[in-house]
Amino acid sequence: MDKRTEPYILHEEPGLKKYCACGLSKNKPYCDGSHHGTGMHSYKVEIEEKRTVAICGCGQSKSKPFCDGSHLSL
């Protein structure tokens, strides 16, 4: 699993998004199903309107899948 210290900044369109929770996806920050069989699930987020989001890349956020700035203290 690669370590990232900064968030993924994404310009999302409306719709259901699935973000990686296991760290195994080859398409981070999006889920590619690599978690199957691990007991983990993706973070499912309904984006209501076009907006920019910051998705946690360091794994330390208390508001996953969104960044809360925890990477600043690493």
ROFI-975319 format. One record per atom (N, C-alpha, C): atom name; residue in one letter; x, y, z; residue number from 1. Coordinates in steps of 0.05 Angstrom, whole numbers, plus 5000, padded with zeros to 4 digits. Example, Ala and Ser with C-alpha at 12.3 -4.5 7.8 and 13.67 -1.06 7.14 Angstrom:
% residues 2
@atom N type A c1 5264 c2 4886 c3 5156 seq 1 $
@atom CA type A c1 5246 c2 4910 c3 5156 seq 1 $
@atom C type A c1 5264 c2 4934 c3 5156 seq 1 $
@atom N type S c1 5257 c2 4955 c3 5142 seq 2 $
@atom CA type S c1 5273 c2 4979 c3 5143 seq 2 $
@atom C type S c1 5258 c2 5001 c3 5157 seq 2 $
This chain:
% residues 74
@atom N type M c1 5017 c2 4976 c3 5000 seq 1 $
@atom CA type M c1 5000 c2 5000 c3 5000 seq 1 $
@atom C type M c1 5018 c2 5025 c3 5000 seq 1 $
@atom N type D c1 5013 c2 5043 c3 4981 seq 2 $
@atom CA type D c1 5029 c2 5067 c3 4980 seq 2 $
@atom C type D c1 5019 c2 5087 c3 5001 seq 2 $
@atom N type K c1 5038 c2 5103 c3 5011 seq 3 $
@atom CA type K c1 5031 c2 5124 c3 5031 seq 3 $
@atom C type K c1 5030 c2 5151 c3 5018 seq 3 $
@atom N type R c1 5008 c2 5165 c3 5023 seq 4 $
@atom CA type R c1 5004 c2 5191 c3 5012 seq 4 $
@atom C type R c1 4999 c2 5209 c3 5035 seq 4 $
@atom N type T c1 5010 c2 5233 c3 5035 seq 5 $
@atom CA type T c1 5007 c2 5252 c3 5057 seq 5 $
@atom C type T c1 4988 c2 5274 c3 5051 seq 5 $
@atom N type E c1 4980 c2 5277 c3 5026 seq 6 $
@atom CA type E c1 4961 c2 5298 c3 5019 seq 6 $
@atom C type E c1 4935 c2 5287 c3 5009 seq 6 $
@atom N type P c1 4914 c2 5303 c3 5011 seq 7 $
@atom CA type P c1 4888 c2 5293 c3 5001 seq 7 $
@atom C type P c1 4887 c2 5293 c3 4971 seq 7 $
@atom N type Y c1 4868 c2 5278 c3 4961 seq 8 $
@atom CA type Y c1 4861 c2 5278 c3 4932 seq 8 $
@atom C type Y c1 4841 c2 5300 c3 4928 seq 8 $
@atom N type I c1 4846 c2 5319 c3 4912 seq 9 $
@atom CA type I c1 4827 c2 5341 c3 4906 seq 9 $
@atom C type I c1 4813 c2 5334 c3 4880 seq 9 $
@atom N type L c1 4787 c2 5330 c3 4882 seq 10 $
@atom CA type L c1 4771 c2 5320 c3 4860 seq 10 $
@atom C type L c1 4748 c2 5340 c3 4853 seq 10 $
@atom N type H c1 4743 c2 5343 c3 4828 seq 11 $
@atom CA type H c1 4720 c2 5359 c3 4818 seq 11 $
@atom C type H c1 4699 c2 5339 c3 4810 seq 11 $
@atom N type E c1 4680 c2 5335 c3 4828 seq 12 $
@atom CA type E c1 4660 c2 5314 c3 4825 seq 12 $
@atom C type E c1 4634 c2 5324 c3 4813 seq 12 $
@atom N type E c1 4623 c2 5307 c3 4796 seq 13 $
@atom CA type E c1 4596 c2 5312 c3 4785 seq 13 $
@atom C type E c1 4576 c2 5298 c3 4803 seq 13 $
@atom N type P c1 4551 c2 5306 c3 4802 seq 14 $
@atom CA type P c1 4530 c2 5293 c3 4818 seq 14 $
@atom C type P c1 4529 c2 5263 c3 4813 seq 14 $
@atom N type G c1 4522 c2 5248 c3 4834 seq 15 $
@atom CA type G c1 4519 c2 5219 c3 4832 seq 15 $
@atom C type G c1 4532 c2 5205 c3 4855 seq 15 $
@atom N type L c1 4529 c2 5178 c3 4856 seq 16 $
@atom CA type L c1 4540 c2 5162 c3 4877 seq 16 $
@atom C type L c1 4570 c2 5157 c3 4871 seq 16 $
@atom N type K c1 4586 c2 5162 c3 4890 seq 17 $
@atom CA type K c1 4615 c2 5158 c3 4887 seq 17 $
@atom C type K c1 4623 c2 5137 c3 4908 seq 17 $
@atom N type K c1 4642 c2 5119 c3 4900 seq 18 $
@atom CA type K c1 4652 c2 5099 c3 4919 seq 18 $
@atom C type K c1 4682 c2 5104 c3 4921 seq 18 $
@atom N type Y c1 4691 c2 5111 c3 4945 seq 19 $
@atom CA type Y c1 4719 c2 5117 c3 4951 seq 19 $
@atom C type Y c1 4731 c2 5093 c3 4966 seq 19 $
@atom N type C c1 4756 c2 5088 c3 4960 seq 20 $
@atom CA type C c1 4771 c2 5066 c3 4972 seq 20 $
@atom C type C c1 4774 c2 5069 c3 5002 seq 20 $
@atom N type A c1 4768 c2 5048 c3 5017 seq 21 $
@atom CA type A c1 4772 c2 5048 c3 5046 seq 21 $
@atom C type A c1 4794 c2 5028 c3 5054 seq 21 $
@atom N type C c1 4801 c2 5010 c3 5037 seq 22 $
@atom CA type C c1 4820 c2 4989 c3 5044 seq 22 $
@atom C type C c1 4849 c2 4995 c3 5037 seq 22 $
@atom N type G c1 4853 c2 5014 c3 5019 seq 23 $
@atom CA type G c1 4880 c2 5020 c3 5011 seq 23 $
@atom C type G c1 4891 c2 5003 c3 4989 seq 23 $
@atom N type L c1 4875 c2 4984 c3 4979 seq 24 $
@atom CA type L c1 4885 c2 4965 c3 4959 seq 24 $
@atom C type L c1 4878 c2 4972 c3 4930 seq 24 $
@atom N type S c1 4860 c2 4991 c3 4926 seq 25 $
@atom CA type S c1 4851 c2 4999 c3 4900 seq 25 $
@atom C type S c1 4874 c2 5008 c3 4882 seq 25 $
@atom N type K c1 4873 c2 5001 c3 4857 seq 26 $
@atom CA type K c1 4893 c2 5010 c3 4838 seq 26 $
@atom C type K c1 4884 c2 5036 c3 4825 seq 26 $
@atom N type N c1 4860 c2 5045 c3 4833 seq 27 $
@atom CA type N c1 4848 c2 5069 c3 4821 seq 27 $
@atom C type N c1 4841 c2 5090 c3 4843 seq 27 $
@atom N type K c1 4859 c2 5092 c3 4863 seq 28 $
@atom CA type K c1 4854 c2 5110 c3 4886 seq 28 $
@atom C type K c1 4850 c2 5139 c3 4876 seq 28 $
@atom N type P c1 4832 c2 5153 c3 4888 seq 29 $
@atom CA type P c1 4818 c2 5147 c3 4913 seq 29 $
@atom C type P c1 4792 c2 5131 c3 4909 seq 29 $
@atom N type Y c1 4787 c2 5124 c3 4884 seq 30 $
@atom CA type Y c1 4762 c2 5109 c3 4879 seq 30 $
@atom C type Y c1 4765 c2 5079 c3 4885 seq 30 $
@atom N type C c1 4744 c2 5067 c3 4892 seq 31 $
@atom CA type C c1 4743 c2 5038 c3 4898 seq 31 $
@atom C type C c1 4743 c2 5023 c3 4871 seq 31 $
@atom N type D c1 4759 c2 5002 c3 4869 seq 32 $
@atom CA type D c1 4758 c2 4985 c3 4845 seq 32 $
@atom C type D c1 4750 c2 4956 c3 4852 seq 32 $
@atom N type G c1 4741 c2 4953 c3 4877 seq 33 $
@atom CA type G c1 4731 c2 4926 c3 4886 seq 33 $
@atom C type G c1 4753 c2 4909 c3 4898 seq 33 $
@atom N type S c1 4777 c2 4919 c3 4900 seq 34 $
@atom CA type S c1 4800 c2 4903 c3 4911 seq 34 $
@atom C type S c1 4795 c2 4894 c3 4940 seq 34 $
@atom N type H c1 4776 c2 4906 c3 4954 seq 35 $
@atom CA type H c1 4770 c2 4899 c3 4982 seq 35 $
@atom C type H c1 4754 c2 4873 c3 4984 seq 35 $
@atom N type H c1 4743 c2 4863 c3 4963 seq 36 $
@atom CA type H c1 4726 c2 4839 c3 4964 seq 36 $
@atom C type H c1 4741 c2 4816 c3 4978 seq 36 $
@atom N type G c1 4728 c2 4805 c3 4998 seq 37 $
@atom CA type G c1 4740 c2 4783 c3 5013 seq 37 $
@atom C type G c1 4755 c2 4792 c3 5038 seq 37 $
@atom N type T c1 4757 c2 4818 c3 5042 seq 38 $
@atom CA type T c1 4772 c2 4829 c3 5065 seq 38 $
@atom C type T c1 4754 c2 4836 c3 5088 seq 38 $
@atom N type G c1 4728 c2 4836 c3 5083 seq 39 $
@atom CA type G c1 4709 c2 4845 c3 5104 seq 39 $
@atom C type G c1 4705 c2 4875 c3 5105 seq 39 $
@atom N type M c1 4720 c2 4890 c3 5088 seq 40 $
@atom CA type M c1 4718 c2 4919 c3 5087 seq 40 $
@atom C type M c1 4698 c2 4927 c3 5065 seq 40 $
@atom N type H c1 4689 c2 4951 c3 5066 seq 41 $
@atom CA type H c1 4671 c2 4962 c3 5046 seq 41 $
@atom C type H c1 4681 c2 4989 c3 5037 seq 41 $
@atom N type S c1 4672 c2 4998 c3 5014 seq 42 $
@atom CA type S c1 4680 c2 5025 c3 5005 seq 42 $
@atom C type S c1 4664 c2 5046 c3 5019 seq 42 $
@atom N type Y c1 4674 c2 5071 c3 5018 seq 43 $
@atom CA type Y c1 4659 c2 5094 c3 5028 seq 43 $
@atom C type Y c1 4640 c2 5102 c3 5006 seq 43 $
@atom N type K c1 4614 c2 5101 c3 5010 seq 44 $
@atom CA type K c1 4595 c2 5109 c3 4990 seq 44 $
@atom C type K c1 4585 c2 5137 c3 4997 seq 44 $
@atom N type V c1 4587 c2 5155 c3 4978 seq 45 $
@atom CA type V c1 4580 c2 5183 c3 4982 seq 45 $
@atom C type V c1 4562 c2 5192 c3 4959 seq 45 $
@atom N type E c1 4539 c2 5203 c3 4965 seq 46 $
@atom CA type E c1 4522 c2 5215 c3 4944 seq 46 $
@atom C type E c1 4529 c2 5244 c3 4941 seq 46 $
@atom N type I c1 4539 c2 5252 c3 4918 seq 47 $
@atom CA type I c1 4545 c2 5280 c3 4912 seq 47 $
@atom C type I c1 4520 c2 5292 c3 4900 seq 47 $
@atom N type E c1 4509 c2 5311 c3 4913 seq 48 $
@atom CA type E c1 4484 c2 5323 c3 4905 seq 48 $
@atom C type E c1 4486 c2 5343 c3 4882 seq 48 $
@atom N type E c1 4508 c2 5358 c3 4882 seq 49 $
@atom CA type E c1 4513 c2 5378 c3 4861 seq 49 $
@atom C type E c1 4543 c2 5379 c3 4855 seq 49 $
@atom N type K c1 4549 c2 5389 c3 4831 seq 50 $
@atom CA type K c1 4577 c2 5391 c3 4823 seq 50 $
@atom C type K c1 4593 c2 5407 c3 4844 seq 50 $
@atom N type R c1 4615 c2 5395 c3 4853 seq 51 $
@atom CA type R c1 4631 c2 5408 c3 4874 seq 51 $
@atom C type R c1 4659 c2 5396 c3 4875 seq 51 $
@atom N type T c1 4677 c2 5410 c3 4888 seq 52 $
@atom CA type T c1 4704 c2 5401 c3 4893 seq 52 $
@atom C type T c1 4705 c2 5389 c3 4921 seq 52 $
@atom N type V c1 4717 c2 5365 c3 4923 seq 53 $
@atom CA type V c1 4720 c2 5351 c3 4949 seq 53 $
@atom C type V c1 4749 c2 5344 c3 4953 seq 53 $
@atom N type A c1 4756 c2 5342 c3 4979 seq 54 $
@atom CA type A c1 4783 c2 5333 c3 4986 seq 54 $
@atom C type A c1 4780 c2 5306 c3 5000 seq 54 $
@atom N type I c1 4790 c2 5285 c3 4988 seq 55 $
@atom CA type I c1 4788 c2 5258 c3 4998 seq 55 $
@atom C type I c1 4814 c2 5251 c3 5012 seq 55 $
@atom N type C c1 4812 c2 5241 c3 5037 seq 56 $
@atom CA type C c1 4835 c2 5234 c3 5053 seq 56 $
@atom C type C c1 4854 c2 5216 c3 5038 seq 56 $
@atom N type G c1 4879 c2 5223 c3 5039 seq 57 $
@atom CA type G c1 4900 c2 5207 c3 5026 seq 57 $
@atom C type G c1 4919 c2 5194 c3 5047 seq 57 $
@atom N type C c1 4919 c2 5205 c3 5071 seq 58 $
@atom CA type C c1 4938 c2 5196 c3 5092 seq 58 $
@atom C type C c1 4927 c2 5174 c3 5109 seq 58 $
@atom N type G c1 4900 c2 5171 c3 5110 seq 59 $
@atom CA type G c1 4887 c2 5150 c3 5126 seq 59 $
@atom C type G c1 4882 c2 5158 c3 5155 seq 59 $
@atom N type Q c1 4888 c2 5183 c3 5162 seq 60 $
@atom CA type Q c1 4886 c2 5192 c3 5190 seq 60 $
@atom C type Q c1 4861 c2 5209 c3 5196 seq 60 $
@atom N type S c1 4846 c2 5217 c3 5176 seq 61 $
@atom CA type S c1 4823 c2 5235 c3 5179 seq 61 $
@atom C type S c1 4803 c2 5222 c3 5198 seq 61 $
@atom N type K c1 4791 c2 5239 c3 5214 seq 62 $
@atom CA type K c1 4769 c2 5230 c3 5232 seq 62 $
@atom C type K c1 4742 c2 5232 c3 5217 seq 62 $
@atom N type S c1 4742 c2 5243 c3 5193 seq 63 $
@atom CA type S c1 4717 c2 5247 c3 5178 seq 63 $
@atom C type S c1 4719 c2 5234 c3 5150 seq 63 $
@atom N type K c1 4731 c2 5210 c3 5150 seq 64 $
@atom CA type K c1 4734 c2 5195 c3 5124 seq 64 $
@atom C type K c1 4708 c2 5191 c3 5110 seq 64 $
@atom N type P c1 4707 c2 5192 c3 5085 seq 65 $
@atom CA type P c1 4730 c2 5193 c3 5067 seq 65 $
@atom C type P c1 4741 c2 5221 c3 5062 seq 65 $
@atom N type F c1 4730 c2 5241 c3 5075 seq 66 $
@atom CA type F c1 4738 c2 5268 c3 5071 seq 66 $
@atom C type F c1 4762 c2 5276 c3 5087 seq 66 $
@atom N type C c1 4779 c2 5293 c3 5077 seq 67 $
@atom CA type C c1 4802 c2 5303 c3 5091 seq 67 $
@atom C type C c1 4794 c2 5322 c3 5113 seq 67 $
@atom N type D c1 4806 c2 5320 c3 5137 seq 68 $
@atom CA type D c1 4801 c2 5338 c3 5159 seq 68 $
@atom C type D c1 4826 c2 5354 c3 5167 seq 68 $
@atom N type G c1 4847 c2 5351 c3 5150 seq 69 $
@atom CA type G c1 4873 c2 5365 c3 5156 seq 69 $
@atom C type G c1 4892 c2 5350 c3 5173 seq 69 $
@atom N type S c1 4886 c2 5325 c3 5180 seq 70 $
@atom CA type S c1 4903 c2 5309 c3 5197 seq 70 $
@atom C type S c1 4931 c2 5305 c3 5186 seq 70 $
@atom N type H c1 4933 c2 5306 c3 5159 seq 71 $
@atom CA type H c1 4959 c2 5302 c3 5146 seq 71 $
@atom C type H c1 4979 c2 5324 c3 5153 seq 71 $
@atom N type L c1 4969 c2 5347 c3 5162 seq 72 $
@atom CA type L c1 4986 c2 5369 c3 5169 seq 72 $
@atom C type L c1 5003 c2 5364 c3 5194 seq 72 $
@atom N type S c1 4995 c2 5345 c3 5210 seq 73 $
@atom CA type S c1 5010 c2 5339 c3 5235 seq 73 $
@atom C type S c1 5027 c2 5313 c3 5232 seq 73 $
@atom N type L c1 5029 c2 5303 c3 5208 seq 74 $
@atom CA type L c1 5045 c2 5278 c3 5204 seq 74 $
@atom C type L c1 5074 c2 5284 c3 5203 seq 74 $
